[in-house]
Amino acid sequence: MISRSEMNAFLMKEPAFEDMSISQQAISKQPSALLAETRRVVALARKFNEEVVRPQALALDMTMQENPDYLAWDFVKKANEWGFFTLWIPKLFGGQGYNLPSISSFMEEIASECLAMANLIGVHYLGFAVAVSSWNARLVNRLCRDVIEGERTGQPCLMSLALTEPGAGTDIEETDLMDKGTMTCHAKKVDGGYLVNGTKVFISNGHLSRWHMLIAFTDLKQPSENTVMLAVETGTQGFSFGRTEKKMGQKACPASELMFDNCFIPEENALYSAEQGKNLKRGLSQTNMQIIDFYFAASRAAVGAFGVGAARGAYREALNYAINAKLNGRPLIDHEWVQCLLAEMYKNMSLARFAYIEANYATGMHGMYKLIQQKQLYYITKFTPRFLIKKVVQPLLDKPWITTVFRKLNFDMQSEREIEITSGLASMAKFAGTDAGIKNCHLAMELMGQSGLRHDMRVEKYMRDAKLLQIYEGTNQLNRLHLFKCLIARNIPQVKMFEHEPAKTT
Amino acid sequence: MIARKDKELTMLEKATNEFSRKILFPNREENDKFPFGPFFDTVLEKAYSVDFFHTLIPESLGGIGQGIPALSVILESVCTEDSSLGGIIFTTAAALNLMITAGRTTEIQTMTDQKTIKDMLIACPVFCNPSDIPELPEAKKSGDGYTLSGALDYLTLGGLAKTALISAKISGSPGFSYFLMDLESSAVIKSKPILSLGLRACPSVDITMKNAPATLLGEEGNGESYFKTMSDRMHVAAAAMSLGIMKGSFREAFEYSKKRMQGGQAIIQWSELKMILSNMAIQVKVADMLVTRACSALDSQETGWTDSARATALHVQSLACDLTTDGVQALGGVGYMKDFGQEKRFRDAKQIQALLGASPVKRLRFIDEMVERI
């Protein structure tokens, strides 16, 4: 009927079967205990929602509207008490070691009640993901130790990502655009470290974080090949906070301005630099993009989950309204058009969920989670007593050769196709989830009429909060382009991207 | 958007645009802080002094009698910068329209004789169709008048106006009726201003009444008919508000796109953003044509003008929600911040979509009425 070579040839045709069946492949390859862990995480999130998030979300949003400079320390401390800032830090680094894809499921849960609170927790893991993407075992271990100590002492230690600049948002997320853009955050190489000057803006959790993963450039003329990733601690001389932005929504999660004025960062705080990357298989610009792909593949799937959470929150409130409200003397929910509208909202939410789950499966098989979800390593770390990890494994993390091995395994052994599928699907999950979030908010508000306009009915808050999702972690336009680059353009060698087009359509 | 060739309308448009630019634009962010910041009394007084509240009132009653075309010109222009003022003008105009429909000229004359805007304002629940509210307040005959009891949600301008025009059911009578009620009566309890998605300086309150004295507007049980007459006309005005928001949003996105650089060129040069802007421009153009045409049809009482008015409002309000979503997107991160006008327009567009009732129910009613006629 069909020969093996024929079959392979057919399955390689686009869309390649390998890309269409990520979850089916992953289920047999990944540890089965992941599901049980995710179940526990979801249940925990639901408990937290019931006890903390839902009772406090509206009041906190109201407080922020009244006093935009308020910082939600109470919530951060509560999340710290619940162990949420170490829950997904691998046991290798002293954390609780829950599987990283379960962050997305957790985020969907929290976001379904409050996107700002979800982001307050989620952004910490963006900072963590950026740190991990350097595969600098010594420094990641050190940062994680501070987070764990912060949990123990009740003084939360959060991480953030300092990426966006006043003149560079999209440009800083694609190396093809970097050199054409206007980066200004300069890290001058000096004796023993870097002297940083510049400003970062819209940094989520900036004012609340202790460690900031700063993306800066040693040469502003060619930033794509001269990127340096620095771990900067709050309180470092020459580093200060500027304003917090006055946002439409997600108010509890501050968007901060970070200012660097001759700020000296020692070499030991360099997560990654061109100097460190020169022995890797790829060129510096490619490695830089690979790092960006590592962390965005993880974080964009989670932002997709935020979007699903928003879609779900809007759906839930619309459903409750439809059950309780009446039109023409009948319960609203008995009207056929309402049933179809709710079904549409359910579909939007569910399809977007499938997208982030699939993206996380890809990252588990081919991206950042691959190593830690490798069955043997997973079970060894899961069942090895903490004191053994602390005594035997952790001292090894300080050894430079461990970082070299990590980098070989993760940078050099990751194929182009693996980068493309993980990063491309994450972009898809991001814009699918966040578009679904906004869509459901619109539908819920329309269904609820004047009731939906009120703050105390929650949907208007989802609407304000959800709009930001289409903007951060790369605008949805950039994410569409990124999907094109990763999953479509790879088969069209002649295609040109990020190049200037004629000014006028002739 | 000018519905008829009329020198006065052209001059009105010019004057309103200047008002919006000079009075509304500079303090837009500050004025939007209500209820957490002060209310923009000065702006309201200025709008009153230039007769923004008098367009619907017939000349014989002390108004300027230019009808919906003039009201739409004002609302469109005002809403390019700050729809909250538009919401206040709309609410007052809706109440006036109901009073005109019910033939209450004495009260209208009294309104125009007021010296301050706050005395002229009338609270009215403009974000619903009373027919869709399952439990309206109850009205009971009491001497020459009535008393009202029960709760009414989301009474727009209820915290600012001295008088409210509200719907209630008269015990034992079918349908609902409209009543004028003194909001300063001790029989009326008002909530704090409700924090809403948009139009924050056009606030609403919930009220509860216990035997609050009220005056019947028009005839008993005629509320539905009055609402229909009023809303047919006011749909065009609501569409003009959405159009104003759309124009403001497009203008800000367009101007920003010419200045903001990305990848070594102005973002307007990137074809994906160009496509977004083009879609916005087309939506603005289409909405402008629709509102102009619907307004003109209303003005000349063309056959089928009510369908035109309703269809225009539903379509333009929906377009405004889509367009303002893109309007924020075009500015990226700063579009989400209060320093620019886009986030407010995004919120206001959604709020305005709910004027005169929930959007899907308005759609159903559109076809129901068509079925009834045929």
Interface residues (C-beta under 8 A of the other chain):
Chain A: M62 Q65 E66 T164 G167 A168 G169 T170 D171 L177 K180 G181 T182 V201 F202 E245 K246 K247 M248 G249 A255 A325 K326 L327 G329 W337 L341 I438 H442 M445 E446 L447 M448 G449 Q450 S451 G452 L453 R454 H455 D456 E460 M463 R464 K467 L468 Q470 I471 Y472 T475 N476 Q477 R480 L481 F498 H500 E501 A503
Chain B: E29 F36 P125 F127 C128 D132 P134 D153 Y154 I194 L195 S196 L197 G198 M261 Q262 G263 G264 Q265 Q269 W270 S271 E272 L273 I276 C321 T325 V328 Q329 G332 G333 G335 Y336 M337 K338 D339 E343 F346 R347 K350 Q351 Q353 A354 G357 A358 S359 P360 V361 L364
